[in-house]
């Protein structure tokens, strides 16, 4: 148990951290979808406890990361990765199963969309933490969404965290 003076020091530190995090999140808050924004405001931003901004930071980071990967925000993606595992990934089998030859235009749209997602993600992949890459790759062929759509969503939070921690230059 902390003595009264130590409690106040910890409280002040927490409030300072929250104020700093609030300033980092504000420029990117608009990237959170309206529905998600409403949910965050309802469920988290009315907390009486401390660490409100710490709680919502992961949601803003994910939205920011998705915006970086989709090129809606300038995030300095870096050089495209040459990592063999990433280069070998493709969505052809997914698209061909989902859209057989009789749906040629949908097949073409699927392949084009996945190629664009892969190209957008390539500049970020090398800077993503190895444990995040391993985690994300297990969902690559999940089936419900296109493979690079899944991979982009999984990588987004890591990219957004880099922006918020200012280890990656990101501008709204």
C-alpha positions in Angstrom: 0.0 0.0 0.0 1.3 3.4 -0.9 1.5 6.2 1.6 -0.5 9.3 0.9 2.4 11.2 -0.7 3.3 8.3 -3.0 -0.4 8.0 -4.0 -0.4 11.6 -5.0 2.8 11.2 -7.0 1.3 8.2 -8.8 -2.0 10.1 -9.5 -0.1 13.1 -10.9 2.0 10.8 -13.1 -1.1 9.1 -14.4 -2.8 12.4 -15.1 0.3 13.7 -16.9 0.5 10.5 -19.0 -3.2 10.9 -19.9 -2.8 14.5 -20.9 0.2 13.6 -23.1 -1.7 10.7 -24.7 -4.8 12.9 -25.3 -2.6 15.3 -27.2 -1.2 12.5 -29.3 -4.6 11.0 -30.1 -6.5 14.2 -30.9 -5.1 14.8 -34.4 -6.1 11.3 -35.4 -9.4 10.9 -33.6 -11.3 11.7 -36.8 -10.1 8.4 -38.3 -12.2 6.4 -35.9 -15.5 5.5 -37.6 -18.6 7.3 -36.4 -20.1 4.1 -34.9 -16.9 3.2 -33.1 -16.5 6.8 -32.0 -20.0 6.7 -30.5 -19.3 3.4 -28.7 -16.0 4.7 -27.3 -17.6 7.9 -26.1 -20.4 6.0 -24.5 -18.4 3.1 -22.9 -15.0 4.6 -22.1 -14.9 8.4 -22.2 -17.2 8.8 -19.3 -15.2 6.6 -16.9 -14.6 8.1 -13.5 -11.3 6.2 -13.2 -8.0 7.3 -14.6 -6.5 6.0 -17.8 -9.4 6.8 -20.1 -7.1 7.8 -23.0 -4.9 4.8 -22.4 -8.0 2.6 -22.8 -9.1 4.1 -26.1 -5.6 4.5 -27.6 -5.6 1.0 -29.2 -8.8 1.9 -31.1 -7.3 5.1 -32.4 -4.0 3.4 -33.2 -5.9 0.7 -35.3 -7.8 3.4 -37.2 -4.6 5.3 -37.8 -2.8 2.2 -38.9 -5.6 1.4 -41.4 -5.5 4.9 -42.7 -1.7 4.7 -43.1 -1.9 1.4 -45.0 -4.8 2.7 -47.2 -2.8 5.9 -47.8 -5.4 8.2 -46.4 -2.8 9.6 -43.9 0.8 10.3 -44.6 2.9 7.8 -42.6 6.2 7.5 -44.3 5.8 3.8 -45.2 9.5 3.2 -46.0 10.9 0.8 -48.5 8.9 -2.1 -49.7 9.8 -5.3 -48.0 11.8 -8.0 -49.8 11.1 -10.6 -47.1 10.6 -13.9 -48.7 7.6 -14.9 -46.6 5.8 -11.7 -47.5 6.7 -11.8 -51.2 5.5 -15.4 -51.5 2.0 -14.5 -50.1 -0.7 -14.2 -52.7 -4.5 -14.2 -52.9 -4.9 -15.9 -56.2 -6.3 -19.2 -54.7 -8.7 -17.3 -52.5 -10.0 -15.1 -55.4 -10.3 -18.1 -57.8 -12.3 -20.1 -55.2 -14.5 -17.2 -54.3 -15.1 -16.1 -57.8 -15.0 -18.9 -60.4 -14.4 -18.3 -64.1 -18.1 -17.4 -64.7 -17.6 -14.4 -62.6 -14.6 -13.0 -64.4 -15.2 -9.3 -63.5 -15.6 -10.1 -59.8 -12.4 -12.3 -60.0 -10.5 -9.5 -61.6 -11.7 -7.0 -59.0 -10.7 -9.4 -56.2 -7.2 -9.9 -57.7 -6.8 -6.2 -58.4 -7.9 -5.2 -54.9 -5.6 -7.7 -53.2 -2.6 -6.6 -55.4 -3.3 -3.0 -54.3 -3.5 -4.0 -50.6 -0.3 -6.0 -50.9 1.5 -3.1 -52.5 0.2 -0.7 -49.8 1.2 -3.1 -47.0 4.7 -3.8 -48.4 6.2 -0.6 -47.1 5.0 -1.2 -43.6 5.7 -5.0 -43.3 9.4 -4.8 -42.6 8.9 -2.3 -39.7 6.2 -4.4 -38.0 7.4 -6.2 -34.8 8.3 -9.9 -35.6 5.9 -11.2 -33.0 3.1 -9.2 -34.7 4.0 -10.5 -38.1 3.9 -14.1 -36.8 0.6 -13.5 -35.1 -1.0 -11.9 -38.2 0.2 -14.6 -40.6 -1.8 -17.2 -38.8 -5.0 -15.4 -40.0 -3.8 -14.8 -43.6 -6.1 -17.4 -45.1 -9.0 -17.1 -42.6 -11.7 -17.3 -45.4 -14.3 -14.7 -44.5 -12.3 -11.7 -45.8 -9.7 -11.5 -48.5 -6.2 -12.5 -47.2 -4.5 -9.0 -47.6 -7.6 -7.4 -46.1 -7.1 -9.6 -43.0 -3.3 -9.0 -42.9 -3.8 -5.2 -43.3 -6.3 -5.1 -40.4 -4.0 -7.1 -38.2 -0.9 -5.0 -38.9 -2.8 -1.7 -38.6 -2.6 -1.4 -34.8 1.2 -2.0 -34.8 1.6 0.7 -37.5 -0.7 3.1 -35.6 1.2 2.4 -32.4 4.4 3.4 -34.2 2.8 6.7 -35.2 1.5 7.4 -31.7 4.9 6.6 -30.1 6.4 8.8 -32.8 8.8 6.1 -34.0 7.2 6.6 -37.4 6.4 10.1 -38.8 2.7 10.4 -39.4 0.7 13.5 -40.3 -3.1 13.9 -40.4 
